[in-house]
């Protein structure tokens, strides 16, 4: 196995409320991402996926734990090291409208990183912007327009071009398709796959749509209430999910094959996820788990490698 490009070690990110309560948005997550790999991350709203992504790229400071990029702890990096880490770790945001400055022309938005890192000036800068626009399926003339003149899918392409502008090695895509029409989602995912092959990029791809996550990911992690429930390669997770929560999520994925749909048992979870302000004792999923036992109520399960490269946090294993 090559050395991971990214290592997350027992990462915690907690927030304090006005009432001095603690929200454990990310609660002891560990994972690795290999060069050229896409790790998909799924889970219900409030599971901590986006907080994990923002903490990984340094937009949020971790409460404890480490994020190591190419052997460098991003929390302790300073000066030129910190600057180089920031360049190599970029983010594509969920809302392509809110993430683009409406007062800037598209060319200047894309060139923000180019200017910040002094990668090109003058004609070279303009040529680089034109090249990036073409690579994401837009026309170089679009550089003179403003974000409001584009559709949601086009705006997300602009956001992708901006992330690519500084030639990063790793990108966190934080639900980059959730705000787009279904007809556009596949185009954006295929664009990201093509760019990955061309540039050798590594992705942390966060999404709700399990079908899209399966399409783009090499491995998939399933989060619930700040914890990683299951982590495995794509085919193992979809063919033989182990955690009851993963099974419930996958049972809701529409089946393209009618016979497969008839054979699939739909697992309906009762109740809502617990409030992160008052998480349950024991396994965070036990109150909704059809297979919960007394040990689940009392103790938090540790992640175990129950099959080669297949990790699950469940007392059933």
C-alpha positions as CSV (number, residue, x, y, z in Angstrom):
1,X,0.0,0.0,0.0
2,X,1.3,3.5,-0.8
3,X,1.6,6.0,2.0
4,X,-1.7,7.8,2.5
5,X,-1.9,11.4,1.2
6,X,-4.2,12.2,4.2
7,X,-4.5,10.6,7.7
8,X,-7.2,11.6,10.2
9,X,-6.4,10.4,13.7
10,X,-9.0,10.4,16.4
11,X,-10.4,13.7,15.3
12,X,-12.8,15.6,17.5
13,X,-14.6,18.8,16.8
14,X,-16.9,20.2,19.5
15,X,-18.9,23.4,19.6
16,X,-20.1,25.2,22.7
17,X,-23.6,26.7,22.8
18,X,-24.7,29.9,24.6
19,X,-26.1,27.7,27.3
20,X,-22.6,26.2,27.8
21,X,-23.7,22.9,26.3
22,X,-21.3,20.9,24.1
23,X,-22.1,19.6,20.7
24,X,-19.8,16.8,19.6
25,X,-20.1,17.2,15.8
26,X,-17.1,15.0,15.1
27,X,-16.4,12.5,17.8
28,X,-13.3,10.4,17.4
29,X,-13.1,9.9,13.6
30,X,-10.1,8.1,12.1
31,X,-9.5,7.5,8.4
32,X,-7.0,7.5,5.6
33,X,-7.1,8.5,1.9
34,X,-4.7,7.2,-0.6
35,X,-3.2,9.2,-3.6
36,X,-5.8,9.2,-6.4
37,X,-8.5,7.8,-4.2
38,X,-12.0,9.0,-3.6
39,X,-13.5,8.4,-0.1
40,X,-17.2,8.9,-0.1
41,X,-18.9,10.0,3.2
42,X,-22.6,9.5,3.8
43,X,-25.1,9.9,6.6
44,X,-28.2,11.8,7.6
45,X,-28.2,15.5,8.1
46,X,-26.5,16.4,11.4
47,X,-24.2,13.4,11.3
48,X,-21.1,15.7,11.2
49,X,-20.0,15.0,7.6
50,X,-19.6,18.7,6.6
51,X,-17.9,19.6,9.9
52,X,-15.4,16.8,9.3
53,X,-14.7,18.1,5.8
54,X,-14.2,21.6,7.0
55,X,-11.9,20.5,9.8
56,X,-9.9,18.3,7.5
57,X,-9.0,21.3,5.2
58,X,-8.3,23.6,8.2
59,X,-11.4,25.8,7.9
60,X,-12.3,24.7,11.4
61,X,-9.8,24.1,14.2
62,X,-10.0,20.6,15.7
63,X,-10.8,20.2,19.4
64,X,-8.4,17.3,19.5
65,X,-6.8,14.7,17.3
66,X,-4.7,15.2,14.1
67,X,-5.1,15.8,10.4
68,X,-1.9,14.8,8.7
69,X,-1.3,15.7,5.1
70,X,1.8,14.2,3.4
71,X,3.2,13.5,6.9
72,X,2.6,17.1,8.1
73,X,0.3,17.9,10.9
74,X,-1.8,20.8,9.6
75,X,-2.4,22.2,13.1
76,X,1.3,22.7,13.7
77,X,2.4,23.9,10.3
78,X,3.6,27.5,10.1
79,X,4.9,29.9,7.5
80,X,5.7,28.5,4.1
81,X,4.6,25.0,5.2
82,X,1.2,26.2,6.1
83,X,0.9,28.2,2.9
84,X,1.8,25.1,0.8
85,X,-0.7,22.9,2.8
86,X,-3.5,25.5,2.1
87,X,-2.7,25.4,-1.6
88,X,-2.7,21.7,-1.8
89,X,-6.0,21.2,0.1
90,X,-9.0,22.9,-1.5
91,X,-12.8,22.7,-1.0
92,X,-15.8,22.7,-3.3
93,X,-18.8,24.0,-1.4
94,X,-22.4,22.8,-1.3
95,X,-24.2,26.0,-2.4
96,X,-22.6,27.3,-5.7
97,X,-24.5,30.6,-5.4
98,X,-23.5,31.5,-1.8
99,X,-19.9,30.4,-2.3
100,X,-19.2,32.8,-5.2
101,X,-18.8,36.6,-4.6
102,X,-21.6,38.3,-6.5
103,X,-19.6,41.5,-6.9
104,X,-16.7,39.7,-8.7
105,X,-16.5,38.7,-12.3
106,X,-16.0,35.0,-12.9
107,X,-12.5,35.4,-14.1
108,X,-11.5,37.2,-10.9
109,X,-13.3,34.5,-8.8
110,X,-11.3,31.7,-10.4
111,X,-8.1,33.7,-10.2
112,X,-8.4,34.4,-6.4
113,X,-6.0,31.5,-5.6
114,X,-3.7,32.3,-8.5
115,X,-3.3,35.9,-7.2
116,X,-3.0,34.8,-3.6
117,X,-0.2,32.4,-4.4
118,X,1.3,34.5,-7.1
119,X,1.1,31.7,-9.7
120,X,0.6,33.8,-12.7
121,X,0.2,37.5,-13.8
122,X,-1.0,39.4,-16.8
123,X,-1.6,37.4,-20.0
124,X,-0.5,34.1,-18.3
125,X,-3.2,34.7,-15.6
126,X,-5.8,35.3,-18.3
127,X,-4.7,32.2,-20.2
128,X,-4.9,30.1,-17.1
129,X,-8.4,31.3,-16.3
130,X,-9.5,30.5,-19.9
131,X,-7.9,27.1,-19.7
132,X,-9.8,26.3,-16.4
133,X,-13.1,27.5,-17.8
134,X,-12.7,25.2,-20.8
135,X,-11.7,22.2,-18.6
136,X,-14.9,22.5,-16.6
137,X,-17.1,22.8,-19.7
138,X,-17.5,26.6,-19.9
139,X,-16.4,29.1,-22.5
140,X,-13.4,31.4,-21.9
141,X,-15.7,34.4,-22.7
142,X,-17.6,33.6,-19.5
143,X,-14.7,35.1,-17.5
144,X,-16.2,38.6,-18.0
145,X,-19.7,37.7,-16.6
146,X,-21.0,37.7,-13.0
147,X,-22.2,34.6,-11.1
148,X,-25.9,35.6,-11.3
149,X,-25.8,35.2,-15.0
150,X,-25.3,31.4,-14.7
151,X,-27.4,28.4,-13.8
152,X,-26.7,26.4,-10.7
153,X,-24.8,23.7,-12.6
154,X,-22.6,26.3,-14.3
155,X,-21.9,28.1,-11.0
156,X,-20.8,24.8,-9.5
157,X,-18.4,24.3,-12.5
158,X,-17.0,27.8,-11.7
159,X,-16.5,26.6,-8.1
160,X,-14.6,23.6,-9.3
161,X,-12.5,25.7,-11.6
162,X,-11.6,27.9,-8.7
163,X,-10.5,24.9,-6.6
164,X,-8.4,23.6,-9.5
165,X,-6.7,27.0,-10.1
166,X,-4.0,26.5,-7.6
167,X,-3.2,22.9,-8.7
168,X,-4.2,21.1,-5.5
169,X,-3.6,17.4,-4.7
170,X,-6.6,16.9,-2.4
171,X,-10.2,18.3,-2.6
172,X,-13.1,18.1,-0.2
173,X,-16.3,18.1,-2.2
174,X,-18.9,19.1,0.4
175,X,-22.2,17.9,-1.0
176,X,-21.4,19.5,-4.4
177,X,-24.5,18.1,-6.1
178,X,-27.2,18.5,-3.5
179,X,-28.3,22.0,-4.6
180,X,-28.5,20.9,-8.3
181,X,-31.2,19.5,-10.5
182,X,-31.1,15.7,-10.9
183,X,-30.3,16.1,-14.6
184,X,-27.1,18.1,-13.8
185,X,-25.9,16.0,-10.9
186,X,-24.4,13.2,-13.0
187,X,-22.7,15.8,-15.2
188,X,-20.9,17.3,-12.2
189,X,-19.9,13.9,-10.8
190,X,-18.6,12.7,-14.2
191,X,-16.6,16.0,-14.5
192,X,-15.0,15.4,-11.1
193,X,-14.1,11.8,-12.1
194,X,-12.5,13.0,-15.4
195,X,-10.5,15.7,-13.5
196,X,-9.3,13.2,-11.0
197,X,-7.9,10.9,-13.7
198,X,-6.3,13.8,-15.5
199,X,-4.8,15.5,-12.4
200,X,-4.3,12.5,-10.0
201,X,-6.5,14.2,-7.5
202,X,-7.7,12.7,-4.2
203,X,-11.2,13.4,-3.0
204,X,-13.3,13.4,0.2
205,X,-16.7,13.3,-1.4
206,X,-19.6,14.2,1.0
207,X,-23.1,13.5,-0.2
208,X,-26.6,12.3,0.7
209,X,-27.2,10.5,-2.7
210,X,-25.9,7.0,-2.2
211,X,-26.2,6.2,-5.9
212,X,-23.9,9.1,-6.8
213,X,-21.5,8.2,-3.9
214,X,-21.3,4.6,-5.2
215,X,-20.6,5.9,-8.7
216,X,-17.6,8.1,-7.8
217,X,-16.1,6.5,-4.6
218,X,-13.5,3.8,-4.1
219,X,-14.3,3.5,-0.4
220,X,-17.3,4.7,1.6
221,X,-17.7,5.8,5.2
222,X,-21.0,5.9,7.0
223,X,-21.4,8.5,9.8
224,X,-24.0,8.8,12.5
225,X,-24.1,11.5,15.2
226,X,-20.4,12.3,14.8
227,X,-19.1,8.8,14.7
228,X,-18.0,6.4,11.9
229,X,-20.4,3.5,11.9
230,X,-18.9,1.6,9.0
231,X,-16.0,2.0,6.5
232,X,-15.3,-0.3,3.6
233,X,-14.6,-0.4,-0.1
234,X,-17.6,0.5,-2.3
235,X,-18.5,-3.0,-3.5
236,X,-18.3,-4.6,-0.1
237,X,-20.4,-1.9,1.5
238,X,-23.2,-2.2,-1.1
239,X,-23.2,-6.0,-1.5
240,X,-22.7,-7.0,2.1
241,X,-23.3,-4.1,4.6
242,X,-22.8,-5.0,8.2
243,X,-24.0,-2.2,10.4
244,X,-27.8,-2.0,10.9
245,X,-27.7,1.7,10.1
246,X,-25.9,1.1,6.8
247,X,-28.4,-1.6,5.9
248,X,-31.3,0.8,6.5
249,X,-29.7,3.5,4.4
250,X,-29.0,1.1,1.5
251,X,-32.5,-0.3,1.6
252,X,-33.8,3.1,0.7
253,X,-31.7,3.4,-2.5
254,X,-34.0,3.0,-5.6
255,X,-33.3,-0.2,-7.5
256,X,-33.0,0.0,-11.3
257,X,-33.7,-3.7,-11.6
258,X,-37.4,-4.5,-10.8
259,X,-36.6,-8.1,-9.7
260,X,-33.9,-6.8,-7.3
261,X,-36.4,-4.2,-5.9
262,X,-38.9,-7.0,-5.1
263,X,-36.2,-9.0,-3.3
264,X,-34.9,-6.1,-1.3
265,X,-36.4,-5.7,2.2
266,X,-37.1,-2.0,3.0
267,X,-35.9,-1.2,6.5
268,X,-37.8,1.6,8.1
269,X,-36.1,3.4,11.0
270,X,-38.5,4.8,13.6
271,X,-37.9,8.1,15.3
272,X,-35.5,10.8,14.5
273,X,-31.7,10.9,15.2
274,X,-31.1,12.0,18.8
275,X,-30.1,15.6,19.4
276,X,-26.4,16.2,19.4
277,X,-26.9,18.3,22.5
278,X,-27.9,15.2,24.5
279,X,-26.6,12.1,22.7
280,X,-27.5,8.7,24.1
281,X,-25.3,6.7,26.4
282,X,-23.8,3.7,24.6
283,X,-24.1,3.2,20.8
284,X,-25.5,6.4,19.3
285,X,-27.8,4.4,17.1
286,X,-29.2,2.0,19.7
287,X,-32.6,3.9,20.1
288,X,-33.4,3.3,16.5
289,X,-31.6,0.0,15.9
290,X,-33.8,-3.1,15.4
291,X,-31.0,-5.3,16.6
292,X,-30.0,-3.4,19.8
293,X,-29.3,-5.4,22.9
294,X,-28.5,-4.4,26.5
295,X,-24.8,-3.9,25.8
296,X,-25.6,-1.4,23.0
297,X,-27.5,0.8,25.6
298,X,-24.5,0.8,28.0
299,X,-21.3,0.8,26.0
300,X,-20.0,2.6,22.9
301,X,-18.8,0.1,20.3
302,X,-15.2,0.4,19.0
303,X,-14.4,0.2,15.4
304,X,-13.2,-3.3,14.4
305,X,-11.8,-4.7,11.2
306,X,-14.2,-7.7,10.8
307,X,-13.1,-8.4,7.2
308,X,-10.1,-7.2,5.3
309,X,-10.3,-3.4,5.0
310,X,-14.0,-3.5,6.3
311,X,-14.4,-1.7,9.5
312,X,-17.6,-1.6,11.6
313,X,-18.5,-0.1,15.0
314,X,-21.1,-2.5,16.3
315,X,-21.5,-4.9,19.3
316,X,-22.9,-7.5,16.9
317,X,-19.4,-8.2,15.6
